Amino acid sequence: AVLNYLKTMRPIDRTIPFETNEATGEPIKIVVNKELEVPEEKIIPSQTIEEIIEKFDDIAVGHCFCRHHHDLLGDPCKQTKIRENCFTFGKSARFTSEQGFARLVSKGEALKIMKASEEDGLVHKAYHPNFDITKDETSICNCCNCCCGQVGNITVNATNYISQINENLCVGCGTCIEHCHTNSLELNDRGKAELVGEFCIGCGVCAHFCPENAISLVEKERLVRIPPP
């Protein structure tokens, strides 16, 4: 019943990928697996945090209610000490700030908080009106895999990428496995990192933390349907 329900669910959120490798400071390689042709006209949603922040005049940030929930239960987040990193945009930002749930911030401060969240390995998840990714974002959460309300629940995620490991560069250190949010990586019998299963959400966290810069993101637009454990 759960699997049948997953097949009909619209995406709850959309992953915004990391852009740089921490060890080298170089951009994460994006692989376009198709020949160039006359493009089909369609709306392409923003694929970087900078693009999203830049297009909004009103930006508000508030406390992450998932981590606040765990703090109150005496089970604080194991991944980050940051609490104020849930963002709303446009009229949602005006509403949340007027009601005291959040505070308005500049684009510069918003980007600073986003980058600090990246350094703690948190995944950028964008939300759209009525789950329609062709519409402007209403909010962005920076999610961990110990507190996020969707961990352990049914979820459908929209993504444009999937990880790809270069075995020639991989040294089998396991850093990517440690940081993967969906347990989509493991070491194979050659001692190299390998993608397993169908749950990679293309967030680029593994590519960001790889000390050998051995992981790229390949364009692969799809919905990732994740059942509960």
Secondary structure as GFF3:
##gff-version 3
##sequence-region A 1 229
A	DSSP	alpha_helix	2	8	.	.	.	ID=ss1
A	DSSP	beta_strand	13	16	.	.	.	ID=ss2
A	DSSP	beta_strand	30	31	.	.	.	ID=ss3
A	DSSP	alpha_helix	49	54	.	.	.	ID=ss4
A	DSSP	beta_strand	59	63	.	.	.	ID=ss5
A	DSSP	alpha_helix	65	72	.	.	.	ID=ss6
A	DSSP	beta_strand	84	89	.	.	.	ID=ss7
A	DSSP	alpha_helix	90	98	.	.	.	ID=ss8
A	DSSP	beta_strand	102	104	.	.	.	ID=ss9
A	DSSP	alpha_helix	107	119	.	.	.	ID=ss10
A	DSSP	beta_strand	123	127	.	.	.	ID=ss11
A	DSSP	three_ten_helix	129	131	.	.	.	ID=ss12
A	DSSP	beta_strand	139	143	.	.	.	ID=ss13
A	DSSP	beta_strand	155	165	.	.	.	ID=ss14
A	DSSP	alpha_helix	175	179	.	.	.	ID=ss15
A	DSSP	beta_strand	185	187	.	.	.	ID=ss16
A	DSSP	beta_strand	193	195	.	.	.	ID=ss17
A	DSSP	alpha_helix	205	209	.	.	.	ID=ss18
A	DSSP	beta_strand	215	226	.	.	.	ID=ss19
###
